[in-house]
């Protein structure tokens, strides 16, 4: 199989089909486009999400914390705890572990989440350090937001700029290669995108306004996440490609590496949908918090399409291998 997230059809056929035991306390189970599991705790629900860091070699402590906390925020929930499992190869030093945990602690403090446990192991089963993070949050049941909640005619919004995380990883891990054609100033700016990959504040703000659905943009990029949003909700979506914001550094780096920024891993971006009569309130709330928000589409009855001036109308396809892995193959 190809490197990256397992394809949607394989998930359905091999993974989901084998999950047959059910507990009545479980309110949200694994599904395409759904970021979190949800367990009923009476008036409250426990919201959980888990993710590994496999596509980056640097800053993995910070990435592990932010990416899992972003998933929790996609339910409109403030994350409160995170557990980290570290699998490190035999050549790992105490200094390597200390650096990763220092990064993780700094990231945790920035979003006010506590690292509450985990596991650390040296093993020859991996050839570089891998971190898997599980984040936990609590929310009143009636305030929970799910990816499957989008409704026909909802406005579709995204936060920040597409390709943020992927651009930062490439700029940090492939710095020497980029220097062949990309200026030092562009590379340095792109490396700093990593500081913008948290969407916890955005998720909480959107949840308070009353969005119908949210989905964190990770592997598969903005187009993959938008397809998953439609799949989770069982309806269509039309996306206005020309309105999707992108940093010039992302465009330049992706052009040089011949990769598609619209399908590049994009933590730091949250997509969300909201009723047309509430979208002004959402934009005002984001403006008050100095958060970036852009309207990029609309939920429709069935078709999933991308509209652009240059390319016309084309199908919005399911996510494939993330462009990040292609960048490292070039």
Number of C-alpha atoms within 10 A of each C-alpha: 5 9 10 16 13 15 14 16 12 11 15 15 10 10 13 15 10 9 10 6 5 8 7 7 12 14 13 15 14 15 18 19 24 24 28 26 21 25 20 16 14 10 9 15 22 20 26 23 21 21 18 18 19 14 19 19 14 13 17 24 27 21 26 30 33 29 30 29 32 33 34 32 31 31 32 30 29 23 26 18 20 24 19 24 17 20 21 22 17 15 12 15 11 7 9 13 16 12 14 19 18 14 18 22 17 14 20 23 12 11 19 14 21 17 20 12 12 13 11 13 12 15 15 12 10 12 13 16 24 20 22 21 24 24 29 26 22 22 20 14 16 9 15 20 25 26 27 22 18 29 21 17 17 23 25 26 22 27 23 24 23 29 32 29 33 32 29 26 25 26 26 21 16 14 16 12 13 19 13 9 11 17 10 12 10 17 23 15 14 24 22 16 22 22 15 16 21 25 26 25 18 25 28 18 20 29 23 13 18 19 25 21 27 33 31 33 33 24 24 26 29 28 22 23 26 30 24 25 30 26 20 20 20 14 19 23 26 26 24 17 20 12 13 19 18 15 15 11 23 27 17 16 22 22 12 14 17 13 19 18 27 21 25 31 28 28 30 28 30 31 25 29 29 27 20 13 10 14 20 12 14 21 18 14 17 19 12 8 11 9 16 15 21 16 20 18 24 21 25 19 14 13 14 21 19 20 18 13 9 8 9 9 15 12 11 19 14 17 21 17 17 25 25 27 19 15 19 12 8 9
